[in-house]
Amino acid sequence: MTTLPRRERELLALLRQWAKDNKRKADSKTQIPLEAVLKAFRNVRNRNPEGEFEPAVLDSCLNVLERRGLIKAFSERTPETVSLPVKVWLLPEDRPVRVEEPMPRWHHELNWLAQEWKRATPKQRAAYTAINLWRKSDPDLFAVPIRERALEIFGTFGSETDFPMPEKTFDELKSGPLFSDPERLDEVIRALRPPPPLLTETFSLEEADGRYRRVGTGDVLLVVENSTTWWSLVECLPEQHRLGYVAWGLGGTFRASVRAITAEHRISEIRYFGDLDLSGVRIPLKASHTASQLGLPAVQPTEMLYAALLSLGRPRNAKEASATAMEAAQLASWLPMQHRADTVNLLVEGKRLAQEWVGYRYLKRNTDWYSDIC
């Protein structure tokens, strides 16, 4: 059977979630009232991008699901011009036949995993397989932070189902002979474990003052969304730059922490680099609005770092709903003109690019991005 279109697939998932929330059994058919169907449909991402008459769009979706044998519509329908079934039957899911995954042929450094394969969990097997594929691809073994390596391995060789946030895989995978032994894991994947900066409540002028690190006497503040990229950028700074500080934005916290900047810090420019997804662009936009209210400089994008992210990154599905074309265009307008079209496409498709794609290895070997800090 061919794959369902995205809209119908998401509607089906929401109907199944309704059945689960209402304690219905997955192996029997479930009666769902139209009110619940309508509510589920309204939660489908980008359900009606062309602005068509919504009952007609929903009716079309239900027809697709019925033709595929996934639901059965009641014969009784609403009296409107575009009528809808008053209820639908959600039909039982086919029980998948579990197929024993064959053990891969191991890279010579990973042969010892053969004895662990039988007792490994499905998640561990998926991770072992991805690491093995990465190692057999003759990768550059230059040591990089563990989140950057996780993104490289699972963002390239792992499935989105198994690794929806590939850069965080080793944050969550802690069991088994490889993943429970940090030293062994770091040796196998050639990873570093840089500590995140300590958190402080103030924007002090100390040499290493926590979230804000003094890196020079310049008048530019560079804010970086995630701690791994913060470390990589600080480690790779050239001798000559205009930065006074490199700050860890701590995700959405930057929208509030921008208030900690005062005149005594002598910041004339604020530049930002983060993930390319809905929240990753909203954060600097909202921080910039706050900054302007306080008489601070607007938050500006780092042109070359975002160019590198769009060039090096492999998009993955975002946890957030996809943006409408109008919303995506409004958000992308914060970025340099040459990055806007790609960003709009990314946001409308519900994708994301993790900033860790622009990692320590790239920053150490490339100088194009220096223009963002000069």
C-alpha positions, 0 to 999 in steps of 0.5 A, spaced: 500 500 500 502 506 498 504 511 503 498 516 505 499 523 504 501 527 510 494 531 511 491 524 511 496 521 515 496 526 521 488 526 521 488 518 522 494 519 527 489 524 531 483 519 531 487 513 533 490 518 539 482 520 541 481 512 541 487 511 546 485 517 550 478 515 551 480 508 553 478 504 546 481 498 544 486 498 538 484 491 536 477 493 535 473 498 531 471 505 535 465 509 533 468 517 533 463 522 533 463 528 528 465 533 533 471 529 535 473 528 528 472 536 527 477 537 533 482 532 530 482 535 523 483 542 526 489 540 529 492 537 523 498 541 521 497 546 515 491 542 513 488 547 508 494 551 505 489 553 499 484 556 503 479 552 500 472 550 504 474 546 510 468 541 510 470 539 503 477 538 505 475 534 511 470 530 506 476 529 501 480 526 507 475 522 510 474 519 503 481 517 502 481 514 509 475 510 507 478 508 500 484 505 504 480 501 509 482 505 515 475 508 517 468 507 515 463 513 515 456 512 517 451 513 512 447 518 516 450 525 514 449 532 516 444 536 512 449 542 509 451 543 502 457 539 503 455 534 508 459 530 513 458 523 516 455 524 523 460 519 525 465 514 523 468 507 525 475 507 526 477 500 524 482 496 528 490 497 526 493 491 523 498 488 527 505 488 524 509 482 524 515 482 528 521 481 523 527 479 527 532 484 524 539 481 521 545 482 525 550 487 520 557 486 518 561 489 523 566 494 522 573 491 525 573 496 531 566 494 533 566 486 532 565 485 539 558 488 539 556 481 535 556 478 542 551 483 545 546 483 539 541 478 541 540 481 548 540 488 545 533 492 545 530 495 538 533 502 540 540 499 542 540 495 535 538 501 531 543 505 534 549 500 533 547 499 526 547 507 525 554 507 528 556 501 524 554 504 518 558 511 520 564 507 522 564 504 515 563 510 511 570 512 512 568 518 516 573 524 518 575 522 525 577 529 528 574 529 535 568 533 536 563 534 541 558 528 543 552 532 540 555 534 534 557 527 533 551 524 535 548 529 529 553 526 524 551 519 526 544 519 527 542 525 522 545 521 517 545 514 518 539 513 523 531 513 521 527 519 523 522 514 527 528 512 531 532 518 532 527 524 531 532 529 535 539 525 533 543 530 536 540 528 543 541 521 542 546 520 547 543 524 552 537 519 552 541 512 551 544 510 557 544 503 557 547 497 554 555 495 554 557 501 549 552 507 552 553 506 559 560 506 559 562 514 557 569 513 556 568 507 551 563 510 547 567 516 546 573 512 544 569 508 539 565 515 536 571 519 537 567 524 541 569 530 546 564 532 552 565 539 553 561 542 559 556 547 558 557 554 561 555 555 568 549 559 569 549 566 572 543 571 573 547 577 572 551 579 566 558 580 569 565 582 567 569 577 569 573 572 565 569 566 565 562 569 568 557 563 566 552 564 561 556 570 558 563 569 557 568 575 556 572 573 550 575 580 548 574 588 548 570 588 542 563 591 542 559 586 539 555 580 543 554 574 539 549 569 542 548 562 541 542 558 542 545 551 544 551 550 549 555 545 544 555 550 539 557 556 544 563 551 546 565 550 539 565 557 537 569 560 543 574 554 542 575 556 534 575 564 535 581 567 531 585 572 534 582 578 531 575 579 532 570 585 534 567 580 540 566 582 547 562 576 549 559 570 547 553 568 550 549 561 551 542 563 549 539 557 553 534 556 548 528 561 549 531 564 555 534 569 551 528 573 550 528 574 557 536 575 559 537 580 553 534 585 559 540 583 563 544 588 558 546 595 560 550 601 558 556 599 562 557 593 558 558 597 551 555 593 547 553 596 540 551 590 536 548 583 538 548 578 533 545 571 534 546 564 531 541 558 533 537 552 530 533 553 523 526 552 526 520 555 528 522 557 535 529 558 533 527 564 529 522 566 533 527 567 539 531 572 536 525 576 533 522 576 540 529 578 543 530 583 538 523 586 540 525 586 547 531 589 546 528 595 542 524 597 547 530 597 552 533 602 547 538 596 546 541 594 539 536 590 534 538 582 534 542 581 528 543 574 524 550 571 523 550 571 515 555 566 514 554 561 520 546 561 517 549 560 510 553 554 513 547 551 516 543 551 510 549 548 506 551 543 511 545 541 515 540 535 513 533 537 515 529 533 520 522 533 522 520 538 527 516 537 533 512 544 532 507 544 527 509 546 520 508 554 519 503 557 514 506 560 508 505 567 511 508 566 518 514 563 515 515 569 510 514 573 516 519 569 520 524 568 515 524 576 513 529 576 519 534 573 516 539 575 510 535 576 503 539 570 500 537 565 506 529 567 506 527 562 500 530 556 503 528 558 510 520 559 508 521 552 505 523 549 511 518 552 516 512 550 511 514 543 510 515 542 518 522 541 518 528 543 522 536 544 522 539 543 528 545 548 529 550 543 531 551 541 524 555 547 524 560 544 528 567 544 531 571 541 525 567 546 520 569 552 525 576 550 526 578 549 519 573 554 515 574 562 516 568 564 512 564 565 518 569 570 521 566 575 517 560 574 522 564 576 528 568 582 525 
